[in-house]
Amino acid sequence: MARPGVAGHGPTTGRPCRGSRRHLVSAAAVGLVLFLLGALVVHLRARYYEFGMPAVFLPPAVASLAVGSAHQGAW
C-alpha cells in the first residue's frame, strides 16, 4: 500500500510545489539583475569604465526576467 503524498509534490515529500518553484525562479532572476546592476554601480564608483562582463550578462538577465514575468504573471 502506497503512502499518501509520496509520489506527489508538497510538504510530505520535501519537494516544493509548483507555485513556490515559480516564485523561487522569479526571485533568482530579480537577484541576478540586482547583482549585475550593483556591479555596474561599483564599476562607475571606482571610475573603472570597462563594463565587460556586467554589460554582457545584464541584457539577457533583464530579458529573462521580463519574459518570465509576462508569461507567468508578476508574482
PEPEGI-V980811 format. One line per field, one symbol per residue. ss: DSSP state (H for helix, E for strand, L for the rest). phi: phi as a letter, one per 40 degrees, with the letter a starting at -180 (. if undefined). psi: psi as a letter, one per 20 degrees, with the letter a starting at -180 (. if undefined). Layout:
BEGIN
ss: ???
phi: ???
psi: ???
END
This chain:
BEGIN
ss: LLLLLLLLLELLLLELLHHHHHHHHHHHHHHHHHHHHHHHHHHHHLLLLLLHHHHHHHHHHHHHHHHHHHHHLLL
phi: .cccgcccbhccbgbccdccccccccccccccccccccccccccccfbcccdccccccdccccccccccccbgcf
psi: pqqpigiaqahhiiqqrgghhghggghgggggghghhhgggggghikojokfghhgigghgggggggghhgiqo.
END
